[in-house]
């Protein structure tokens, strides 16, 4: 794989104005959050890590907790700050960066406005959404207009894990990223499935982080719900079946690449053309995922798909820029 130019689809930025306004709040939300990451992030550090690991381009995003803190005006302002910062970054380095635009959900009206801005003005590669907002998951009926608009635009959606506030310290000494984030990813996928959001919006392409949480392991158990005689209303929302909808999903291999058992489950479950490389920078370097992939004895073709080819197919506009 020497000389391969890789594509990273899970890579975070921290715009200075965003951190100046909300850095303290972000640190307070999640116990054990590495606060130094917020203030020490720079584009130069990002590019250094990309260069060390042969990353030709990264599609960047805003990590949890995003831009919604309960105030409509503030959420819209923060979304615009982050998106404009990313647009400047792309303008400066057009062959190195793309962006999943951030929207101020659960503010639906503000989100629709920002989606238009992200695509019409900034020409972003997709939209970033969190796996939940308080106690509401993406399949919530109130969010339907957002998914309808993203479907109309044939958008790629990158789902980043988070967890409800009461789950952030659920088990003493266990940070939410260890277990609650993968579980919330699973809840998010079930929400989209059983609400009919996935089946009603056939044009969206959804990427879920960290190998889809626990879905590869629980897929049959999840599908069994729609097979119950008492759940015909759920089955009706998925006329092609649960398995069909799950097979459409994309997954990055952040944190699962070095887990032989986890990758075995993911590879047996997911379409091989739907696996993507990610780093979760600045929380980790992409080197961790690359070293994990090397231990799996993947074929050169499978490795090339994960590290580059699948992303170029999913993001044709990015491919044109490279």
N, C-alpha and C positions, 0 to 999 in steps of 0.2 A: 504493500500500500504506500510505498515511498513516493513522495511528491503529490499525493492526493490533496486537493484543495477542499477542505471540509466546510460544511454549513452547520452552524449552531442555531437551533430554534428556541432555546430556553436560556436567555442571557439578559441580565437585568442592568438597568441604568438608574442612577439617582440624581436627577436634576437638582442643582444647588438651591434654587428657589423653593422647590418642593420640600427639601430637607429643612431649609431655614424656617418654613412655616409650620411643618408638621413632624419634624424629627423627634422631638420629645414625646409626642403622642404615640408615634409609631413604636418607639422603644418601650413605652409603658403598656402597650397592648399585649405583647407576648413576652412572658418571663424567659429570661435567658437570651433575649435577642442580642446579637453582637453589635452593639451600638456603633462601634468604630467603623463598621462597614459603610454606614450612611455618610459619614463625613470624609472618609478616606477614598471613596470612589472617584475616579477620574477617567476620562476617555483614554488617556495615555496608558493607564494601567490595563484597561480593557484591551486595547490594541496590543500591548505587550504580551498578554496571556494568549490572545488569538494568534499572534505571530509564532510564539513558542510551540503552539500545538497545531500549526498549519490550518488555522481556521480562515478561510477566505472571506466569509461573511457571517455575521450574526444578526438574527432578527430579534431585536431587543424588546423589552416589556417592563412594566412597572410591577414589582412584586407585591404580595400581600402586605399591608391591608388596603392597598389601592388608594383611591382618592375620596371615598365616601365616609364621612364622619358624622352624618346626621343633619347636615346643613346643605340645602339645595344650592344656594349661591356659592358657597365655599367649594362644594364638590365640582361644580362647573368650572370655577376658576382654576382649581388644581389640575383638572383634566386638561385644560387648555395650556397651562404652564408646562406640563409634562410632554404633551404632544408637540408643542412648538419647539421645545428643547430637542426632542428627537428629530424633528424635521431639520433643524440646523445641523445636527450631527450627521444626518444622511447627506445633506447638501455639501458638507465639508469632506465626507468620506463616502461617496456614492457607491463605490464598489465593495465597501466593507460592512455596511449596515442596512437593515430594514427595520420595520417597527410594527408591533401589534398595538394599535392605538388604544389608549385608556379611555373608558367612558364612565360617567358618574352614576351607574346603577346603585340603588334602586330608583333613581330619578329617571323615569322613562323618557319624558319630554327632553330633558337635557341630554340624555344618551342618544336619542335620535338626531338631535342637532349636531352632536360631536361626531357621530358616525358619518354624517354628510360632510363635515369639515375634514375628517380624516381621509376620506376617499376622494372627495372632489377637489380639495385644495392641497392636501399634503401627499396624496397618492401612496398611502401606506399599504402594507402587504396583508393586513388583517386587523382584527380587533381582539383585545384581551379582556377576558371576563373572569371573575373569581368564581370558585366553586360554590360559594354561598354568600349571602348578605344577611347577617343576623341569623334569623331562623327561616330564611327564605332561600330556596334553591332555584337554579335557572329555569326549571320547568314551571315555576309559579305563573299562574294565568296572567298576572299583571305585567309580566315581562314579555308576553306574546308579541306585542308590536315591535319590540327590538329584534326578536328572532325573525319575524316576517320581513323586516327591512334588510337584515343581513342575508336572508335567503334570496331576496330580490336582487341583491348585489352579488350573489354567489360567493360569499365571503368565507375566508378561513377564520376560525375562532380559536384562540389559544386560551385554554382554561387553566388558571393557576390555583393551586390549592390554598385554602385557608381553613378556618373552623369557627363556629359560633363562639362568642366571648366566654361563655361558661365552660367550654371545653378546653380553653387554653391552659388551664392548670388542673385538669381533671384528675390526673394521677400524679402524686407528689414526685418531684425530681425528674419527671419525664416531659421534655419539651413537646409542644403540639406537633412539630414537624416529624417526630418519630412515628407516631401512630395516628393522630387525629387528622393530619393532612391527607394521608392515603385513604382513611375512612371517609373523609368529606368528599374526596374525588369520587368515591363509589356512590355516595348519596347523590352527588351532582348528576352522574350518569343515569342513575335510576330515576331521578326527577325528570330528566329529559326524555327518557324512554317512556315511562308510564303516564306522563302528561300528554304524550303524542307529539311533543315538540320536534323530535327527530324525524318521525315519519311524515309530519306535515311540512317540513322544511327540507326537502330533498337536495337543495342546492348548497347548503352549508357544509363545510368540511371542518370537523372538530378535532383539535389536538388536545390530549390530556397528558398532564405531566407525570413523571415518575412511574412510567409504565402502566398508567391507569389505576393506580391505587391497588385495591384488592379485587378488582373486577375480573382479571384473568382467572383467578382462583374461584371466584363466586359466580361466574357467568351462568353456569347451568342452574344454580340455585336461584339466581335472579330470573332466569327464563321460566323456571317452574311456576312462578307466581301467575304468569299469564296463561298457564295451562290448567289452572284450577277451575272447576265447574262454576265456582262462585265469582270468578274474575273475568267473565266474558266482556265486561265493559272495558277492561284493560286491554284485552286481546284485540278488541275492535279499534283501539287507537294505534295499533301496530299491525296493519293488514298483512304485511310481509313477514311478520314474526320478529321476536326479540333478537334472535341470532343474526338475522339480516341487518338489523339496525346496528348491532354491536360491531359487525364486520366492516361497517363504513368508517369507524372511528380510527383516528391516528393517535400514536403514542410516542412521546420521547422516552429515551432510555436513561434519563438522569436518575442516578442512585440505584438503578436496577441492573445496569450493565455488568457490574462486578459480582452480582448475586446469581450464581449458577442456577439455583432452583427457581428464583424469580424470573430470570430470563427464559428458562425452559418453559415456564407457564405462559409468559408473554408470547414467545415465538410459536407455541402450539395453538394459541388463541387468536392472535392478530394476523391480518393480511401482511405478508412480508414486505409489500410495497408501502406499508403504512407505518413503518418504524423509522424514527428520526433521531438524530444526534442532538444532545443538549448538554450544557455545562452547569447551569444554575449559578454562573458567575454573578457576583463576587463571593458567593457563599462557598464555591468550590471552583477548581479549575477543570476545564474539559479533559485534562490529562487523566483524571480519575475515571471518567467514562471510557476513555480510549484504552487505558490499561485493563479495565474490566472486559472490554470487547476482545482484547487480545487473548484472554484466558479461555474464551469460549470456543476456540477452534472453528470460527465461522469461515465459510468459503469466501474467496476474494470477491465474488459477485455479491454475496449477502452483506459483506462489510461495506462495499462501495455504495450499496443502496442506502444503508443506514447513515453513512457518513456524508453522502452528497446527493446521490441520484434521486432518491425519493423527494428530497426537499426541492430540487430543481423542477421536478414534475409538478409539485404542489404549488410552487411559487414561480410561475412563468415570467412575471414581470421582473422579479429579482434576477432570474436567469439571464434576461436580456441585458441587465446592467453589468453583469460580471464579465 
